[in-house]
Amino acid sequence: MNKISEITRMEIIELLKNGYEPDGHPESQYEADNWENTKINIYGRLSEIDFLRRIYNFELLPSSDERFRNFEDDVFQHTVNNEDYPYDWIYDDRRLQLKDGSDKIFLDFIKEIFHPIVRKLNYKSLRYLEIINKELKNDGYRINVVKKESGRDIYGWVIIKTSNEAVVKQLGLIKKRMDSTYIQQQTTEMVNKIQEDPTAAIGLAKELIETCCITILDKNKVSYSKSSDIISLTGKTANYLEVLPKYITDTQKR
């Protein structure tokens, strides 16, 4: 199942086709008045065919020109001999599936743009990587360094869990284990505020932790000071529930 939305694909493709808005960085001052200067040649120092061969098995791709028996001859004719394909033809060529194919195809394509065989990374290409990762984050992916080769960074793609996913999962466990209308309301409100008002979400989380601790301590008749802060409450609750192994000393607990 694909996670990368049509919106994300189009944003990234538009970036690769048109460049980015100059950001005023000292290393990009020359870009200030011209978006054209922010464009990169995605093929880097390779030809289109050599670049695409790093991603696709040409034997599985058909020719769209009946004069040629395979994809490579077709593309060579139109990008080298005739040069009648537009520069950005790859995005609309359905054989390459960049707009509607699997996440893997799209991500494999993106990561190759930053391979050291394709280009030496500089401020501009790293800015592309930054913008692309910002888009991919919304759909749970990231282009990351996965290894070193001859001292160079090799990029791959990784699956990431958004903070929302992790929080929602943990809050679901709290709801399940402590069946309370109050907890249901608090956790729901926290999730809703994570993006729009993070400070309020943190405040609600603190209040929820304090309430859970007090509920556990009261229910089990464990004494505590009414002026206890959240650190004292969580420590007392953890001790009562024996969350830490018994061989951990009081000094180590602190």
N, C-alpha and C positions, 0 to 999 in steps of 0.2 A: 504493500500500500504506500502510495506517495504521500510525503508530508510537505514537500515544497509546493506552495500555492502558485497559481497562475500569476498572482500579483507580484510575488517575490521574483519569479522568473523574469517577468517583464521589466521590473526595476533593475535587475542585474544586467539584463541584455541591453537596456537603454543606456546604462552606465558604460558598458563595453563599446557601444556604438558611438556615443556622443560625448563621453568624457564626464567630468564632475565640475561642480561649481568651485572656482578657485577659492582657497581658504585663507589666504593672507599669510601663510607660513613663509619665513625668510627664504626657504629653498624653492618656493614656488612663486616668487614675486613676478617672474617673467610671464606667468599665466594670467595675471590679474585682469587684463583687458581682453582676453581671448580664450574662450572655451576650447578652441581647436588645439591649443597647446597642452591641454590636459588629457588628450586622447593618447592611447597606447596602441601599438601594433600587437594584437593578441598573439600573433604567430612568432613574435620576437625575432630571433636570428634564423628561424627555420622557414621553409616554404610552407604554403598552406597544406600541401599533401604530406610533407614530413611531420608537420604538427598534428594533423588529424590521424595519421597512422599510429601515433602514440596512444590514441584513445579508442579507435575503431578497428575492427577486423575487416579490412577492405574486401575480403573474399565473400563476406556476408552482405555486402551492400551492392545493390544493382546499379546499372547505368540508367540514366534518364534520357540518354541520347541513343537512338537505335543504331547509330553508326559505330558505337563502341560497345565492346563486350563486357566491360567492367567499370566500376566506380572510378578507379584511378585514371584510366585512359580518358574517361568522360571529363573529370575535373581538370586534368592536365590540358585538355583541348580548350576548355573554356576559361581557365585562369592563367595559362601560360601562352599557348599558341594564339588564341583569339583575344584573350583578356576581355571577354564580354559578360562575365559574371560580375555583379556589383560587389564592392568590398565586403559588405555584410551578408553575402548570400547564405552563409552557413546557418544563420538563425532561422531562415524560412525554408530551408531544404528539409523536407519531411524525413528523408533518409537518416538524417543526423539526430532527429528527435530532441532537439534542445528546448523546444517550447512545450512539447506534450509527451516526452518520453519518461523513463524512470528517473527517480532521484539520483541513482548511481551514475547514469549517463551524464546528467547535468553536472554533478559534483566532480566526476572524473575529468570533464572538460575544464571546469574552473581551476582545479588544482594544477593542471598541466601548464596553465598560463604562468604560474609562479615557479616552475621547475628551473633549476640552474642551467639545464641544457637549452632551455628556451630563452632565458634572459638573465641578466645580472640585475638583482633587485636594487632599486634606488627609491628616493622619496616618493616619486610618482606611483610606481608599481605597488609600494607598500600602502600608499593612500587608497589605491584600488582595493587592496586586500582588506583594509580596515572597513571600507564602505560595504564591500560584499559580505563580510562577516556580520556586520550590523543587520543586514537584510536576512541572512541565513539564520541568525539567532532566533528570529520570530518563529521559525519552523523547526528548530531543534537540531541545527547542524552548525559546524564551524570548520573552516580551513585552517589546519594547524601544522606546525612542524612535527613530523612523526619519526624522523631519523636524520642522521648526518651521513653524508657521502662525500668523501674527499674534502672534508671540512666545510661543505656547503649544506644549508638547510634543505631538506626534502619535505615538501608539503603533501599532506593527505587530508582526507575529510573524516571528521569524527562526529558521533552523535552526542548531543548534550541535552541535559535535562534543564529546562527553564526553572527559575526560582519558583515560579507559580506552581509548576507540576510537583516539585518537592514539597512545597508548603501544603498544597491541597491533599497530598497523600498522607502527610503527618496529621493534618487536621481531621482527616477521615478516620484515622485510628483513634484519635481522642474522642471523637463523637461516638464511635462504636463502643469504646471502653467505658465512657462516662456519659450515660444516657441522661441528658439534661437539656431542657428547653433553652436555658441560659447559654450553655456551651454551644448549642446549635446556632443560636443567634449571633454569638460573638465570633465563632469561626467563619460563618458566612460573611459577616461584615468585614472581617479581616481580609479575606480573599478579595472582596470587592474593592478594598482600599489600597491593595498592594501597589498598583500602578498609579492610581490617581492621587493618593495621599500616603506615601510610605511612612511618614512620621506618625500619622494617626494609627496606621496598621501596627507599628511597633508598640505604641501605647496600649492598644487593645490586646496585643500579645502578652505584654507585661501584666496587665490586669487579669487576663485569663489564667496565666501561670499562678499568680497569687491566689486567685479564687480556687483553682484546683488544689493547691497545697493546703489552703485553709479548710476546704471541704474534707480532704483526706484526714487531716489532723483532728478536726472536730468530730468526724464520724467515728474515729478510733480513740477518742478521748485522750489525745496526746496534748499536753500543755505547751503553750508558747506565749511569748509576749505579744500583746496587742500592738506594740510599736515595732514589731519585727519588720525588717525590709525584705525584699524579694530574695536576696542572697541567703538570709537566715532561714526564711521559710522553705526554700528549696533544699537547703542543707538538712534541716530537721526532717523534712518529708523523705528525703533520700535515705537518711539514717533509719527512719522507721520502716521504710519499705525494704531496707537492706539491699539497696541498688548496687552499692560497692561491695566487693569481696570482704569478708570478715578480717582477712589478714592485713588489710590496708589500715595503717595507723591514723589517729586523729590528725597528726601533723601532716601526713601525706594527703589527707582529705582536704586540708586547707590549701 
